[in-house]
Amino acid sequence: MTNKSNKITSRQILFIGLMVFSLFFGAGNLIFPAGLGSEAGENLWRAMAGFLITGVALPVLGLVAIANVSEDGNTESLAIKVHPTFAKVLTIITYLSIGPLMAAPRTGLVSFEIGISPFLNQSNSEIGLLIYSIAFFGLVYYLALYPSKFMDRFGRIVTPVLLLILGVFIVTTIFNPISDFQLPQGQYAQAPFSSGVKEGYLTMDTIVSIVFATIIINTTKDLGEFNQTVRKKVILKAGTISAILLAFIYLMPTDYN
């Protein structure tokens, strides 16, 4: 566990921000911007403007919202103002959506399809997916088992490696683009902005932000005995760091070529 102090440093805030970025950047953040870029074509920038609202801005607002209404990061604190039952139901649905029903399976499947499946024969794909899923979610369970180590594991190790890999993709695409801008297709031909808004929401970062706020608050508590005002500032700064990184990755050529 990180030693506690009475002051949080800029370096620690940076690592918390990197941790938040790695938590946000899942399968949806990899596939939806690329799909948007491919289909939006010449309407890319209008579509991406909508995507950044729900894929970047709203998740940060979700972090800040929880920080303002809860001292302990309780995810029910935001919705309980409507009704206690509503708060419980919303919390249950949120955890199920970002867990076993949608986000978690999508993350495992996308990483398998991109990194493992191309090297397997079709006859071996099912057993390969089973073995990979056990190994993948076993590693995820190990990393998530000790929340107090999130900043060190994700902020200091996972995120730099992730950014390095994404950097290789970006540089490769800049010097060897797949194609020029194409004519917009489907929904992006008629309503690029609203279509981008929908795609950004489908990353599920807005939904998951209320859970990640809890992680940031607990991480901050592990660093020192700070009051709620300090924790709110930490969440805002860390959220801004993650937002800048997410926006940068989304706007790079690898997402639309």
Long-range contacts (C-beta under 8 A, 24 or more apart in sequence): 1-148, 1-149, 1-222, 2-148, 2-151, 2-152, 2-222, 2-223, 4-222, 4-223, 4-224, 4-225, 5-223, 5-224, 6-224, 6-225, 7-224, 8-220, 8-223, 8-224, 8-226, 8-230, 8-234, 12-151, 12-223, 13-234, 13-237, 13-238, 13-241, 14-155, 14-241, 15-151, 15-152, 15-155, 15-156, 16-151, 16-155, 16-216, 16-219, 16-220, 16-234, 16-238, 16-241, 17-155, 17-237, 17-238, 17-239, 17-240, 17-241, 17-242, 17-245, 18-154, 18-155, 18-156, 18-159, 18-160, 18-241, 18-242, 18-245, 19-150, 19-151, 19-154, 19-155, 19-159, 19-215, 19-216, 19-219, 19-238, 20-63, 20-212, 20-216, 20-238, 20-239, 20-241, 20-242, 21-159, 21-241, 21-242, 21-245, 21-246, 22-154, 22-155, 22-158, 22-159, 22-162, 23-154, 23-208, 23-212, 23-215, 24-59, 24-205, 24-208, 24-209, 24-212, 24-242, 24-246, 25-162, 25-246, 25-249, 26-103, 26-106, 26-107, 26-203, 26-204, 27-103, 27-106, 27-107, 27-109, 27-110, 27-111, 28-103, 28-106, 28-202, 28-203, 28-204, 28-205, 29-55, 29-203, 29-205, 29-246, 29-249, 29-250, 30-110, 31-110, 32-199, 32-200, 32-202, 32-203, 33-199, 33-249, 33-250, 33-255, 33-256, 34-254, 34-255, 34-256, 35-199, 36-188, 36-195, 36-196, 36-199, 36-255, 36-256, 37-255, 37-256, 37-257, 38-182, 38-256, 39-184, 39-185, 39-186, 39-187, 39-188, 40-184, 40-185, 40-188, 40-192, 40-195, 40-196, 40-256, 41-181, 41-182, 41-183, 41-184, 41-185, 41-188, 42-181, 42-182, 42-183, 42-184, 43-184, 43-188, 43-189, 43-192, 44-181, 44-192, 44-256, 46-192, 46-193, 46-196, 47-188, 47-192, 47-193, 47-195, 47-196, 47-199, 48-196, 48-250, 48-251, 48-256, 49-193, 49-196, 50-192, 50-193, 50-194, 50-195, 50-196, 50-197, 50-198, 50-199, 50-200, 51-196, 51-197, 51-199, 51-200, 51-250, 52-196, 52-200, 52-247, 52-250, 53-196, 53-197, 53-200, 54-197, 54-198, 54-199, 54-200, 54-201, 54-203, 54-206, 55-199, 55-200, 55-201, 55-203, 55-205, 55-246, 55-250, 56-200, 56-205, 56-243, 56-246, 56-247, 56-250, 57-243, 58-200, 58-201, 58-205, 58-206, 58-209, 59-205, 59-206, 59-208, 59-209, 59-239, 59-243, 60-209, 60-236, 60-239, 60-240, 60-242, 60-243, 61-209, 62-206, 62-207, 62-209, 62-210, 62-213, 63-209, 63-210, 63-212, 63-213, 63-216, 63-235, 63-236, 63-238, 63-239, 64-232, 64-235, 64-236, 64-239, 65-210, 65-213, 66-209, 66-210, 66-213, 66-214, 66-217, 66-235, 67-213, 67-216, 67-217, 67-228, 67-231, 67-232, 67-235, 67-236, 68-232, 70-213, 70-217, 71-217, 71-228, 71-231, 72-217, 73-213, 73-214, 73-215, 73-216, 73-217, 73-218, 74-214, 75-210, 75-211, 75-213, 75-214, 78-210, 94-207, 94-208, 94-210, 94-211, 95-211, 97-204, 97-207, 98-204, 98-207, 98-208, 98-211, 102-204, 103-204, 103-208, 104-137, 108-132, 108-133, 108-136, 108-137, 111-136, 112-136, 147-215, 147-218, 147-219, 148-218, 148-219, 148-222, 150-215, 150-219, 151-219, 151-222, 151-223, 163-245, 166-249, 166-254, 169-254, 170-249, 170-252, 170-253, 170-254, 172-254, 173-252, 173-253, 173-254, 173-257, 174-253, 177-253, 177-257, 178-257, 179-257, 181-256
